[in-house]
Amino acid sequence: MWERLFEKFATRLFQKGALRVTLPSGRTVCAGQGTPIHVTLSDPTLPRKIVTAPDLAVGEGYMNGTLTIENDDLRGFLALAIENFWAAPRLTIQQPIRSARRALRHVTQYAPAPKARANVAHHYDLRGELYDLFLDADKQYSCGYFRSPDATLEQAQADKKAHITGKLLLKPGMRVLDIGCGWGGMAISLARDCGAHVTGVTLSEEQHAVATRRVAEAGLTGQIDIRLQDYRDVRGTFDRIVSVGMFEHVGAPQYDAYFHVVHDLLAADGVALIHTIGRSGPPDITAPWIDKYIFPGGYVPALSEMSAAVERQHLIATDVEIWRMHYAETLRHWDQRFVANIDAARALYDDRFCRMWRFYLIASEMTFRHGPQVVFQMQLTRDQMAVPLTRDYLYRG
């Protein structure tokens, strides 16, 4: 029965390109038109799992080696699968699971401080050498800004920081709060290049240790304070607030609390810049495989969800910019570097981890290319005259 349902699912899903699947029984299913990508399923339970929960089962099958792709063409397979997945209607049999996940969305995303710390540790307290294998030298673990298609990863990340810095309208001596400061790259740039005094907060012990060391090595200990602290526990007033790649970990139930903190910590004439992955469609759920293996408790917001919380907390959106494809290009660079260093990754972890990590990088890339994901940059103030009336200030010189 399940193999017949799998065939119905596959032939309905793949309207672009072609897929050939060898099922555990030895039977072959062909879907779509053209030269197919060949996939083999060796676990007898996989057809059922894929039909009922494809976004979880496919990732687990690849990780576990029970879903194999001819020539290990994971990039080609995920490009084909994700492009078709977002265009196709869901099967009736899949609806109860998705409905249950939607109903539980606010429960699973509820993240008081202890849970938030555990969620962060799951991903960011992995061994630091792992991130050195695929990130740029500044350890920027967020979307680069590709001003030209042939820009290097290093240039794109430098341009990202410069673009954000421009929107912050910094002056020497300003007090800046960096919410989710990562390994300290943004804080170091703002202090070194703009003369700012930066307080950076992170919940990752690994990031805190690395960022603290980097600040000392840069000779900026007097200008930068890196804290192992929840953003909700920060006190004081800041001229500028910046948060890059952290809002995805807040979770929808905490949006009002997050923007309440931003409002209360921001000076009356201050400026905040929130940079986050977003979804171009309405609110939805986190992909179950990503939630289970990569970013537990994470959620990519719809613009409507962010904007509603901003409005409720009496902040003013003075600029909203949407980046398309920049994160897809960033992820492509990360995957290329990870593959080039795959032996070192296996030495740190194992083959299953490497398959998981490549699935994460490529699936994320293809969701930006073929799915609803984009990047939002939202500039916020408490005073609508705190920033210039046009974007000209960003492009002078």
Steps between C-alpha positions, in 0.01 A plus 500: 500500500768750601702448184188573293434814706864599458465468122187719506681756716810508278315524169280778638796690650754499219360722226837653411801281423499128566570254780548123491465318832594141570281389789602250772309225318707557186212662317581821310288815497554769236359850536522808282655547159860515383827351618429377854696515820516148640425440868503165682306428820631205702290535817156333462344766725619795292216505242247536783707762680558705186132494402382614844784740597733558202690799640615291798537156346710599198760673716517211746526249218794685346672540838460132581610377158164335428423755227785511253537712188685392187846664501395656833348789306341652809499849349313387187255291700414774750467764229253274320312395813467843661397680181221248450408473869417868536293501182294187567186458713533281808347152508197455725693243704761765588253757633440362854872509584544852363185618679624357828836672457328832430280457808807436717711776344484736795568219746810374319633854445446616858854568624561628852867564577601139596342355186650776285847416637450130424380576146802721434743244642364231265634689197749764604691302760615248243877484475637832378721330242185397310407859418857578395455244221242702309464855634708801401792606719277743694262212586190674365224240535226696325408615150765679297416796276597421140539831325616306192450132404872429501568647846698278735347385826743726689396803295130424536529472877700824522237672285225363724663652807556830319137514384374440854746753641370760255144446617607544863629855432774457758710774655813450712426431864150368446381213719396197294326180609567198277227242573630158400857614440625164373877474483540877534562608141235773486591635844868521404419682175274754670756572772808503279360679196239731658631565850190350664481349848336161448327261737456161337278227647484132408368182662769281342793420728713415196422831329554696821847350547605559138358853484667597827834373372462678167418830673813472712714412197363808320595721794139607550430373852433856617237553230323164482329302776401148395248345739357152541153639556139478382390817320204520740740554790684798348459833677595852397448736209662465158531742211491214253382138506602246238395137470623287211377142454360468851131580456447161333558345846257721692181310415162662430374482861788727604469765225324751722754446778786540253380829354401622847865454601616680185264789575600534864876473442505737203567870561219738406688601183661159452503267199469120492571267208358147504635263233322165476400222265133546414227335299330675210172321568265493799593351840572127491701238690869417518602208278498201739842373393659841564326526837611152608859494380625854435315785674267372774246764589594712199243672282524717190251787531256639251527875458144532629600336830802725549313815404207429730733455798694815409176698488377363833826604668476858369806484278510667158623312194702759309641262239423142394729340241453153355797305365430231240754231409781647709468219754480241224838620374640507854391140559647392167838634610466330839420165342793524258736570788351225714542246220858613443566431869281190537784280628567744783127503581497119519797514736297729729176301482402213265347422161143531626570847638658606171198379305274686743700821464508488121126432493447804724716731287362394162135470608524849648654634180228348285226635725636849429523426127170320450299549820365792704810603697660844479687730740342798675690802624274715717621838623311614809483819704291659773510833315416509128747788451794304643614399149515687166187511287660320203750219455750735333722490808574135433644557154701821523865467399 
